[in-house]
Amino acid sequence: MLQPLQSNTQKKQTAKSTSVPAPVKGLNAKDSLADMDQDWAVELENMFPNLTTVDLRGGYISHSTGNGTGAVETLVEYAGPSTRKLLCAAGGVIYDASASGGSTAIATGKSSNRWQTTMFGTSGGSFLFMVNGADAPIYYNGSAFVTPSLSGVTATDIVGVTAHQRRLFFVLSGSLTFGYLPVVSVAGTVSTFDIGGLCRKGGELIALGSWTRDGGSGPDDIFCAITSEGECVLYSGNDPASAASWLLVGVFSIGKPIGRRCIEKVGAELIVTTQDGVIPLSIFLPIDQVGARGKALSDSVQNEFLTASRSYGSNFGWQSIHYPQGSYALFNIPSSTTVSYQLVVNTQTGAWCKFTNQNAACWSLYNGDLYFGGQAGGIIYKADTGLNDAGSNISWKVKPAFNYFGQRGVNKLFTMCRPHFTASSSPALAIDLNVDFSRKIPTAVPTASPFPGAVWDTAQWDTGLWSDDTEIASWLTVSGFGDCASPIIHGADNGLAISFSAYDMIYQTGNVL
C-alpha cells in the first residue's frame, strides 16, 4: 500500500556550520552585492587587508605643536645627503618641526600655506624648492631659505614644480604653459613651453610629473603635464627647446584631476588622482605587453572616488602619498574643513580599505615614517604608531560580502556567529547580522572570551599554550532569516593589536518556519 507523501512542513531541520575567510581582497564598492566573492568586504574601516588577515591600522601620536592655531596645510621632508628635516606651513609661517614637541619658525610673512615642493640637487647642494602661486618661489638648503633670482616669468605665477631630467619645471597659473630652467639650475631665466595647441578641452595646467619606465634616467623617461580638464600630455626627452630631443608621446584623457597634489610616484608607477579614480600612467604606456591592466588602480572602489569627488572635490586637502614602510598608498579626502578620511590601497595586493578619524590636511614622510598635519590646532601627528589615536579608541568595522553559504536560493535561519581574532587581549566588539542585503547597524556589544592560551610571563610554565597574542573565537548569538547574510562586526579598542582571520556561521535549512 502506498504511503502518503510527507509535506514540506514535516521535513527535518538541519543545522550547518560554515567557515568563511577574512575579506583580504579588501573593500568592494563596484560589484553588485548579489554577486560579490566572499573574499571581498562591503565595509572595511580602519582594518587593513593583508595576505591572510585584515588588521587594525596603527594609531597616531602628537609629534609637534605650536605650528600656528589653524590647519597645517603643507608638510614636507627636506632630504639632504646627511641632513633630514620635517618642515610645515601654517598661519603664514614655515616651521622646522623635525623635533618632537615644539617647532621653530624659519620663514614668516607668507601669503599662502599651500606649497608645492620638490627636492633637487646640483653641484652646490641639495635643495627643497617650494612654490605656491602667491609668494615668490623659495628653496631650503638645509639651514636657511633662499629666494632665487628668476626672470622670464612673473615669479608669483609659479604655482607648481617638479624635477625632470636634471631640470626644474614649473606650472604657470591660469595658462596651458609650463616653464623650465637650464640644466641643474635653481635660478636664472625661465623659458616657457605652450601646450595649448594640443589640449582640445582647454582649461589650465594643474600639475607636472616625471616617470621613468626603466628606473633610470634616459631618453625613455616621460614628462607628464596634467590639465584641469583631464588631459594628460606626455613628452620624452630633456630639452623642450630642441625638437630633436623633445618628442610628443601622446595626449590622453584621464578624467579631471583633483587638487594640485594629484600626482604621486608609487614604485615604478606614476599615478594621478582624478574624478574617475586613480589612474596609473602604465594604462597608456605599458612597460611590456602585459604591463597595462586597462583600468584604474582604484577599480574596486571606483564609486567611492566618484561620490567623494562630486561631494568634496573643491575642498583643499586632497593628496596622495606612498608609504613603503606600511606597504600602502594613501589618498586623503577632506569631507569638510575639519574632517577627512583616507582610501588606502595595499601596494602588494591591490586591496583597498578606508581609514577614519585621521583628520589630516596634508601628509608627508620623514625618515621613512608617516606624518600628517592636522586640520586644526597647528598640530603635526605621527601616524602608524601605537595602538590608539592620541589616547583615544580606534574604532573599526568589518562587513564581509553577503554569502549564500553554498545554497543560493535556499532560505536559512542564522543563529550563531563566531569571529576569529588574534589580539593581545580579548577585544569588546559588537556584532549583528545583515540578511538579504540589509544595512542594519549593530546595537549590542557582547564580550568575546579567549581560547585557552598564555601570554609570556603571565601564566605557569608547561600548563598553557604560549603565545605573544591570544586567539579569540567565541560563539555569539545572531538572528536572521533569508537567502544570504553578512555579519557586521565592529569595535572601539585602545591598546590592542587586532587581526581578523575568519568567521564561522551556524544556520538551519529545512523546516525553519
C-alpha positions in Angstrom: 0.0 0.0 0.0 1.4 3.3 -0.9 2.2 5.7 1.9 1.2 9.3 1.8 3.8 11.8 0.9 5.2 13.9 3.8 4.6 17.6 3.5 7.4 20.1 3.5 6.4 21.2 7.0 7.5 17.8 8.2 11.0 18.0 6.7 13.7 17.6 9.3 15.7 20.7 10.2 19.5 20.6 9.6 22.0 22.7 11.4 25.1 23.5 9.5 28.4 25.4 10.3 30.4 27.1 7.6 33.7 28.9 7.9 34.5 32.0 5.8 38.0 33.5 5.4 38.7 37.2 6.1 37.9 39.6 3.3 41.5 40.0 2.2 40.5 41.3 -1.3 39.5 44.4 0.5 36.7 46.9 0.1 34.5 46.5 -3.0 32.4 49.5 -3.9 31.9 48.4 -7.5 30.3 45.0 -7.8 26.7 44.0 -7.1 26.1 42.9 -3.6 24.4 39.8 -5.0 27.4 38.6 -6.9 30.4 39.6 -4.8 33.0 37.0 -4.0 33.3 36.0 -0.3 36.9 37.4 -0.1 35.6 41.0 -0.6 34.2 43.4 2.0 31.2 45.7 1.8 32.7 47.8 4.6 36.3 47.8 5.9 37.0 50.7 8.2 40.4 51.1 10.0 41.1 47.4 9.2 43.9 46.9 6.7 43.8 43.9 4.3 46.9 41.8 4.3 47.6 38.4 2.6 45.6 36.2 5.0 44.1 38.6 7.6 42.7 42.1 8.0 44.5 44.0 10.7 43.7 47.1 12.8 45.6 50.1 11.5 48.2 51.7 13.6 47.3 54.6 15.8 48.8 58.1 15.9 50.5 60.4 18.4 51.1 64.1 18.7 54.5 64.9 17.2 54.7 68.7 17.2 52.5 71.5 18.5 52.7 75.3 18.2 52.5 75.4 14.4 50.0 78.3 14.4 46.4 77.7 15.5 44.7 76.6 12.3 45.3 73.8 9.8 48.8 72.7 8.9 48.4 72.9 5.1 51.9 71.8 4.0 54.1 69.1 5.4 57.3 68.2 3.6 60.6 66.5 4.2 63.9 68.1 3.3 66.1 65.1 2.4 69.7 66.1 2.1 72.7 63.7 1.8 73.4 64.0 5.6 70.5 66.0 6.9 66.8 65.4 7.1 64.2 67.8 8.4 60.5 68.0 8.6 59.0 71.4 7.6 55.5 72.6 7.8 53.5 75.7 6.8 50.6 77.2 8.8 49.4 80.7 9.5 51.8 82.3 7.0 54.8 80.8 8.7 57.1 77.9 7.7 58.3 75.9 10.7 61.1 73.4 11.4 59.1 70.6 13.0 61.8 67.9 13.0 62.0 67.5 16.7 59.1 66.2 18.7 57.4 68.7 21.0 57.6 72.3 19.8 58.6 73.9 16.4 60.9 76.6 15.3 59.7 79.4 12.8 62.2 79.7 10.0 60.3 81.8 7.5 57.5 84.3 8.1 55.2 86.7 6.3 53.9 84.2 3.7 50.6 84.8 1.9 49.7 81.1 1.4 50.4 77.9 3.3 49.7 75.7 0.3 53.1 75.0 -1.1 54.1 72.6 -3.9 57.6 71.2 -3.5 60.3 69.0 -5.0 63.8 68.0 -3.9 66.5 69.0 -6.4 70.3 68.6 -6.4 73.1 70.5 -8.0 76.8 70.7 -7.5 76.0 73.5 -5.0 74.0 71.2 -2.8 70.6 69.7 -2.2 67.6 72.0 -2.2 63.9 71.8 -1.4 62.3 74.0 -4.0 58.9 75.5 -2.9 56.2 77.4 -4.8 52.6 78.4 -4.0 51.4 80.9 -6.7 51.1 83.7 -4.2 54.6 84.3 -2.8 57.9 84.3 -4.7 59.4 80.8 -5.0 61.9 79.9 -2.4 64.3 77.0 -1.7 65.7 75.5 1.5 69.3 74.4 1.6 69.2 72.5 4.9 69.8 75.5 7.1 68.0 78.5 5.6 65.6 79.7 2.9 66.8 81.5 -0.2 64.7 83.5 -2.7 66.2 82.6 -6.1 66.6 85.2 -8.8 64.2 84.2 -11.6 63.5 86.1 -14.8 61.4 85.4 -17.9 58.1 84.9 -16.0 56.2 86.5 -13.1 57.5 84.7 -10.1 54.2 84.6 -8.3 52.6 82.9 -11.3 54.6 79.8 -10.5 52.2 77.5 -8.7 53.7 74.1 -9.2 57.1 72.5 -9.6 58.7 69.1 -10.5 62.1 67.9 -11.4 62.7 66.1 -14.7 65.9 65.1 -16.5 68.0 67.3 -14.2 65.8 70.4 -14.8 63.2 72.2 -12.7 59.9 72.6 -14.5 57.1 74.9 -13.3 53.3 75.1 -13.6 52.3 78.7 -14.5 48.9 79.6 -13.1 46.0 80.4 -15.4 47.6 79.0 -18.6 48.5 76.0 -20.6 52.1 76.9 -20.5 54.9 75.5 -18.3 58.3 77.0 -17.5 61.7 75.4 -17.1 65.2 76.3 -16.0 68.6 75.4 -17.5 70.0 72.0 -16.6 71.0 71.7 -12.8 69.9 75.3 -12.1 67.8 76.7 -9.2 67.9 80.2 -10.6 68.2 82.1 -13.9 66.0 82.7 -16.9 62.8 80.6 -17.0 62.0 79.5 -20.6 58.4 78.6 -21.5 56.6 76.0 -23.5 53.0 76.2 -24.6 50.9 73.0 -24.9 47.6 74.9 -25.5 47.5 73.7 -29.2 47.4 70.1 -28.0 44.6 70.5 -25.5 41.3 70.3 -27.1 39.3 70.7 -23.9 41.0 73.9 -22.8 41.4 74.7 -19.1 44.7 75.3 -17.4 47.8 73.4 -16.3 47.3 71.8 -12.9 50.3 69.6 -12.2 53.5 68.2 -13.7 55.2 64.8 -13.1 58.2 62.7 -14.2 58.0 59.0 -14.9 60.7 56.5 -15.8 59.8 53.2 -17.3 63.2 51.5 -16.6 64.1 53.0 -13.2 67.0 55.0 -14.6 67.5 58.3 -16.4 67.4 58.4 -20.1 65.5 59.2 -23.3 62.7 56.9 -22.4 61.8 59.0 -19.3 58.4 60.6 -19.7 57.4 64.1 -18.8 53.7 64.4 -17.8 51.6 67.6 -17.9 48.0 67.4 -16.4 45.3 69.9 -17.3 42.3 70.9 -15.3 40.0 69.3 -17.9 41.7 65.9 -17.5 44.0 65.8 -20.5 47.4 64.2 -20.0 50.2 65.5 -22.3 53.3 63.2 -22.4 56.7 64.0 -23.8 60.0 62.2 -23.9 63.4 63.8 -23.9 65.1 66.5 -21.8 65.1 69.8 -23.7 61.9 71.5 -24.7 63.9 73.9 -26.8 65.1 71.1 -29.1 62.7 69.5 -31.4 65.2 66.6 -31.8 65.2 65.8 -28.1 61.7 66.7 -27.1 59.2 64.3 -28.6 55.4 64.2 -28.2 54.4 60.8 -26.9 50.7 61.4 -26.9 47.7 63.3 -25.4 45.3 61.2 -23.3 42.1 61.8 -21.5 42.2 60.6 -17.8 39.4 62.4 -16.0 39.6 65.8 -14.3 42.4 65.8 -11.6 41.5 66.6 -8.0 43.7 69.3 -6.5 47.3 70.2 -7.3 48.7 67.4 -5.2 47.2 64.8 -7.5 50.4 63.1 -8.8 52.3 60.5 -6.8 55.1 58.1 -7.5 54.3 54.5 -6.3 57.2 52.2 -7.0 57.9 52.5 -10.7 54.4 53.8 -11.4 53.2 57.4 -11.7 49.6 57.7 -10.6 47.1 60.6 -10.9 44.1 61.1 -8.6 41.1 62.1 -10.8 37.3 62.3 -10.5 37.3 59.0 -12.4 39.6 57.3 -9.8 43.3 56.7 -9.5 44.9 56.4 -12.9 48.3 54.8 -13.5 50.3 56.0 -16.5 51.0 52.4 -17.5 47.5 52.3 -18.8 48.7 54.3 -21.7 52.4 53.3 -21.8 52.8 49.7 -20.7 56.3 48.6 -19.8 55.6 45.4 -21.5 52.8 43.6 -23.3 51.0 42.8 -20.1 52.0 45.9 -18.2 48.8 47.8 -18.7 45.7 46.5 -17.0 43.4 48.8 -18.9 41.7 50.1 -15.8 42.1 52.4 -12.9 44.1 51.3 -9.9 41.0 52.2 -7.9 38.7 50.0 -9.9 37.2 48.1 -6.9 36.5 51.4 -5.1 35.6 53.5 -8.1 32.2 54.5 -6.8 33.8 55.8 -3.6 36.1 58.1 -5.6 33.2 59.2 -7.8 31.0 60.1 -4.8 33.8 61.8 -2.9 34.9 63.9 -5.9 31.4 65.1 -6.5 30.8 65.9 -2.9 34.2 67.2 -1.7 36.3 67.8 -4.9 36.5 71.5 -4.3 37.8 71.1 -0.7 41.5 71.7 0.0 43.4 68.7 1.3 43.2 66.1 -1.5 46.6 64.4 -1.6 48.1 61.0 -2.4 51.2 59.6 -0.7 53.1 56.3 -1.0 54.2 54.9 2.4 56.6 52.0 1.6 57.2 51.1 5.2 53.5 50.3 5.6 53.1 48.8 2.2 50.3 51.1 1.2 49.4 54.2 -0.7 47.0 56.6 0.9 44.6 59.1 -0.7 43.4 61.9 1.6 39.8 63.0 1.1 38.7 66.2 3.0 35.0 65.9 3.6 35.0 69.3 5.4 37.3 71.8 6.8 37.6 69.8 10.0 37.1 66.2 8.9 38.9 64.0 6.5 39.2 60.3 5.7 41.5 58.2 3.6 41.1 55.5 1.0 44.1 53.2 1.3 45.5 50.5 -1.0 47.8 47.7 -0.2 50.6 48.2 -2.8 51.4 44.5 -2.7 48.0 43.0 -3.1 45.9 45.9 -4.6 43.3 45.5 -1.8 41.6 48.7 -0.5 40.1 49.9 2.8 39.1 53.1 4.5 40.8 54.9 7.4 38.8 57.3 9.5 39.4 59.7 12.4 42.7 60.9 11.0 41.6 64.4 10.2 44.5 65.4 8.0 45.1 68.5 5.8 48.3 67.1 4.4 50.8 64.2 4.6 54.5 63.6 4.4 57.2 61.0 5.0 60.0 61.8 7.4 62.9 59.4 7.9 60.6 56.7 6.4 57.8 57.3 8.9 54.4 58.7 8.1 53.1 62.1 9.4 50.1 64.2 8.9 49.2 67.9 9.5 46.0 68.3 11.5 43.1 70.3 10.2 43.0 72.3 13.4 45.2 73.3 16.3 48.5 73.6 14.4 49.4 70.0 15.3 51.5 67.5 13.4 50.9 63.8 14.2 53.0 60.8 13.6 50.8 58.1 12.0 51.0 54.3 12.1 52.4 54.4 15.6 51.0 52.9 18.8 47.6 51.3 19.4 45.4 54.3 19.9 44.5 57.7 18.3 46.3 60.2 20.5 45.0 58.4 23.6 41.5 57.7 22.2 40.0 54.4 21.0 40.4 53.3 17.4 37.0 52.5 16.0 36.9 49.7 13.4 34.4 47.8 11.3 34.4 44.7 9.1 31.4 43.8 7.0 32.2 40.9 4.7 30.4 40.3 1.4 27.0 38.7 1.6 27.3 34.9 1.5 24.9 32.3 0.3 26.9 29.5 2.1 26.8 27.2 -0.9 23.0 27.2 -1.2 21.8 30.1 -3.3 18.0 30.4 -3.4 17.6 28.5 -0.2 16.3 30.4 2.9 18.2 29.8 6.1 17.8 30.6 9.7 21.0 32.1 11.0 21.5 31.7 14.8 25.2 31.9 15.8 28.4 33.6 14.5 32.0 33.0 15.7 34.5 35.6 14.5 38.2 34.6 14.7 40.7 37.2 16.0 44.2 37.2 17.2 44.9 40.0 19.7 47.0 40.9 22.7 43.8 40.8 24.8 40.2 40.0 24.3 38.5 42.9 22.5 35.0 44.0 23.1 33.1 44.0 19.9 29.6 44.5 18.5 28.0 42.1 16.0 24.8 41.9 14.2 23.5 40.2 11.1 22.6 41.7 7.8 20.3 39.5 5.8 19.4 39.8 2.1 21.4 43.0 1.6 20.1 44.9 4.6 22.2 47.6 6.3 21.3 47.0 9.9 23.6 48.7 12.4 24.8 46.6 15.4 23.1 47.5 18.7 24.5 45.1 21.2 28.1 44.8 22.5 28.7 41.2 23.5 32.1 40.1 25.0 34.3 37.6 23.3 36.2 35.2 25.5 39.7 34.0 24.7 40.7 30.4 23.9 43.0 28.7 26.4 46.3 30.4 25.8 49.0 32.1 27.7 50.9 35.4 27.3 54.6 35.2 28.2 55.4 35.9 31.9 51.7 35.8 33.0 51.0 32.0 33.0 52.6 28.9 34.6 55.2 27.1 32.6 54.1 23.8 31.0 50.4 24.5 31.6 49.4 27.0 29.0 49.8 27.3 25.2 52.4 30.0 24.9 51.8 32.9 22.5 52.5 36.6 22.2 48.9 37.1 21.4 45.7 35.3 22.2 43.4 33.7 19.7 39.8 34.7 20.3 36.9 32.8 18.8 33.6 32.7 20.7 30.2 31.9 19.5 27.9 34.9 19.6 24.1 34.9 19.1 22.7 36.4 16.0 19.3 36.3 14.4 18.2 36.4 10.8 16.3 34.6 8.2 17.0 34.8 4.5 18.8 33.6 1.4 22.2 35.3 2.2 23.8 37.0 5.2 26.7 39.1 6.3 27.8 39.6 9.8 28.8 43.2 10.6 31.4 43.3 13.3 32.8 46.4 14.9 34.6 47.7 18.0 36.4 50.6 19.5 39.6 49.4 21.1 42.6 51.1 22.8 45.9 49.3 23.3 45.1 46.2 21.3 46.8 44.9 18.1 43.9 43.1 16.4 44.0 40.7 13.5 40.7 39.2 12.0 41.2 35.9 10.1 37.8 34.3 9.6 34.3 33.8 10.8 32.0 30.8 11.3 28.3 30.8 10.8 25.7 28.3 12.1 22.4 28.2 10.3 19.5 25.8 9.7 17.8 24.8 6.5 14.7 22.7 6.0 11.7 23.3 8.2 12.7 26.7 9.6 9.3 28.3 9.6 
